[in-house]
Amino acid sequence: MTIKPWRRTGSRTVHRDRWVHLRAEAWVTGEGKVLDPWYMLDWPDLVHVVALTPDDRMVLVRQFRPGAEATVLELPGGMVEAHEADPVAAGRREFTEETGYAAEGFRLVSTLRHDPAHAGNRLHVVLAEGAVPAAAQQLDHGEEIAVECLPVSEVVAGLGAGLIGNAGHVGPILLALRAAGRLGF
């Protein structure tokens, strides 16, 4: 079966602020079906950092997430600022701000789509190796973050049981561990 491209026939802003731009679009599918409204979210690119310490631990952050109504364990990271052209530099900045750690080396592992059905932004996966405590956290307004370093084997074993509650962090962990030579697939 050949999938024909869809055609956008309209777009209107529902809400826009510094964090998100919500649009209601009208689309015609390749088979001629009209989808209106089709909601799209525009927000900045994101960066997730998978950081490994010299003693084989992963640097993680625990913070309250309103969508889950719970405190969850996640990868450090955040938004790539508008003035940042390099996602690795953005990852280094976010990692240091949120954790107070530095690392010997940072490298881009993959660039993925965050939610291609409803968002145009990208998700950059950065691997940081040789992570060590270096300074105090520099948290943004509203951030309350606890840093936890868990053995890599414990993180991998707990993925299927929801140790990392954000589904968008599981793939980056696996990709980064493969890039670090820790997993083969």
C-alpha positions as CSV (number, residue, x, y, z in Angstrom):
1,M,0.0,0.0,0.0
2,T,1.3,3.4,-0.9
3,I,0.6,6.1,1.6
4,K,-0.2,9.5,0.0
5,P,1.0,12.7,1.7
6,W,-1.5,14.7,3.6
7,R,-2.2,18.4,2.6
8,R,-2.6,21.2,5.2
9,T,-5.5,23.4,4.2
10,G,-5.5,25.8,7.2
11,S,-4.0,26.7,10.5
12,R,-5.0,29.0,13.4
13,T,-3.4,29.8,16.7
14,V,-5.3,28.6,19.7
15,H,-2.7,29.7,22.3
16,R,0.9,31.1,22.2
17,D,3.3,32.0,24.9
18,R,7.0,31.6,25.6
19,W,6.7,27.9,26.2
20,V,4.2,26.5,23.7
21,H,2.3,27.4,20.5
22,L,-0.9,25.4,20.1
23,R,-2.4,25.4,16.6
24,A,-5.6,23.9,15.3
25,E,-4.9,22.9,11.8
26,A,-7.1,21.5,9.0
27,W,-5.7,18.6,7.0
28,V,-6.9,16.5,4.0
29,T,-5.5,12.9,4.1
30,G,-4.2,11.2,1.0
31,E,-7.6,9.5,0.7
32,G,-9.4,12.8,0.8
33,K,-10.7,12.7,4.4
34,V,-10.9,16.0,6.2
35,L,-9.4,16.3,9.7
36,D,-10.3,19.5,11.4
37,P,-9.2,20.3,13.9
38,W,-5.9,18.5,14.1
39,Y,-4.0,20.0,17.1
40,M,-0.3,20.7,16.8
41,L,2.1,21.9,19.5
42,D,5.2,23.9,18.7
43,W,7.9,24.1,21.4
44,P,11.6,24.2,21.4
45,D,13.8,21.2,20.7
46,L,14.5,19.1,23.8
47,V,17.8,17.5,25.0
48,H,18.1,14.4,27.3
49,V,21.5,13.6,28.8
50,V,22.5,10.0,29.6
51,A,25.4,10.5,32.0
52,L,27.7,7.7,33.2
53,T,30.1,8.0,36.1
54,P,33.5,6.4,36.3
55,D,32.1,3.9,38.8
56,D,29.4,2.6,36.4
57,R,26.4,4.6,37.6
58,M,23.9,6.7,35.7
59,V,23.2,10.3,36.9
60,L,19.5,10.8,37.2
61,V,17.1,13.4,38.5
62,R,14.0,13.0,40.6
63,Q,11.4,15.7,40.4
64,F,7.6,16.3,40.8
65,R,5.7,16.1,37.5
66,P,2.2,17.5,37.5
67,G,1.0,15.2,34.7
68,A,1.9,12.1,36.7
69,E,0.9,13.8,40.0
70,A,4.0,12.1,41.4
71,T,7.7,12.5,41.9
72,V,9.5,10.6,39.1
73,L,13.0,9.5,38.2
74,E,14.2,10.9,34.8
75,L,17.2,11.8,32.7
76,P,18.5,15.3,33.2
77,G,17.8,17.7,30.3
78,G,15.4,20.3,29.1
79,M,14.8,22.7,26.3
80,V,17.4,23.9,23.8
81,E,17.3,27.7,24.1
82,A,16.6,29.7,21.0
83,H,20.1,31.1,20.9
84,E,21.7,27.6,21.1
85,A,22.6,26.0,17.8
86,D,24.5,23.1,19.2
87,P,22.3,20.5,21.1
88,V,25.5,19.0,22.7
89,A,26.3,22.4,24.3
90,A,22.6,22.7,25.4
91,G,22.9,19.2,26.9
92,R,26.1,20.1,28.8
93,R,24.4,23.3,30.1
94,E,21.2,21.6,31.2
95,F,23.1,18.7,32.8
96,T,25.4,20.9,34.8
97,E,22.5,23.2,35.9
98,E,20.2,20.4,37.0
99,T,22.8,18.1,38.6
100,G,25.9,20.1,39.5
101,Y,28.0,17.4,37.7
102,A,30.5,17.9,34.9
103,A,31.7,15.2,32.5
104,E,34.9,14.4,30.5
105,G,33.0,14.2,27.2
106,F,29.6,14.9,25.7
107,R,28.5,13.6,22.3
108,L,25.4,13.5,20.3
109,V,24.0,9.9,20.1
110,S,20.8,10.5,18.2
111,T,18.2,13.1,17.1
112,L,14.7,11.9,17.2
113,R,11.2,13.3,16.9
114,H,9.5,14.0,20.2
115,D,5.9,13.4,19.0
116,P,5.7,13.5,15.2
117,A,1.9,13.2,15.1
118,H,1.4,16.5,17.0
119,A,4.7,18.3,17.4
120,G,7.5,19.5,15.1
121,N,10.3,19.6,17.7
122,R,13.2,17.3,17.9
123,L,14.7,15.4,20.9
124,H,18.5,15.2,21.0
125,V,20.1,12.4,23.0
126,V,23.5,13.2,24.4
127,L,25.9,10.8,26.1
128,A,28.1,12.2,28.8
129,E,30.9,9.9,30.1
130,G,33.1,10.4,33.1
131,A,30.5,12.4,35.1
132,V,31.6,13.7,38.5
133,P,30.2,16.2,41.0
134,A,31.7,19.6,40.1
135,A,29.5,22.5,41.5
136,A,26.2,23.4,43.1
137,Q,23.0,22.9,41.1
138,Q,21.7,26.1,39.4
139,L,18.0,25.4,39.2
140,D,15.5,27.4,37.3
141,H,12.5,29.1,39.0
142,G,10.1,26.3,40.0
143,E,12.7,23.5,39.7
144,E,13.1,21.2,42.7
145,I,15.5,18.4,41.7
146,A,17.1,15.7,43.7
147,V,20.1,14.0,42.0
148,E,20.4,10.2,42.2
149,C,23.2,8.0,40.9
150,L,22.1,4.4,40.3
151,P,24.1,1.5,39.0
152,V,23.7,1.2,35.2
153,S,22.7,-2.5,35.7
154,E,19.9,-1.5,38.1
155,V,18.6,1.1,35.7
156,V,18.5,-1.3,32.7
157,A,16.8,-4.0,34.9
158,G,14.2,-1.6,36.1
159,L,13.2,-0.1,32.7
160,G,10.4,-2.6,32.1
161,A,9.0,-2.2,35.6
162,G,8.8,1.6,35.2
163,L,11.8,2.7,37.2
164,I,12.1,5.5,34.7
165,G,8.5,6.7,34.5
166,N,8.8,8.9,31.4
167,A,8.5,6.7,28.3
168,G,10.3,9.3,26.2
169,H,13.5,8.6,28.3
170,V,13.6,4.8,27.9
171,G,14.7,4.8,24.3
172,P,17.4,7.5,24.8
173,I,18.8,5.4,27.7
174,L,19.1,2.3,25.5
175,L,20.5,4.3,22.5
176,A,23.1,6.0,24.7
177,L,24.1,2.8,26.4
178,R,24.6,1.1,23.0
179,A,26.7,4.1,21.9
180,A,28.8,3.7,25.0
181,G,29.4,0.0,24.2
182,R,27.3,-1.1,27.1
183,L,24.4,-2.8,25.2
184,G,24.4,-4.7,22.0
185,F,21.3,-4.6,19.7
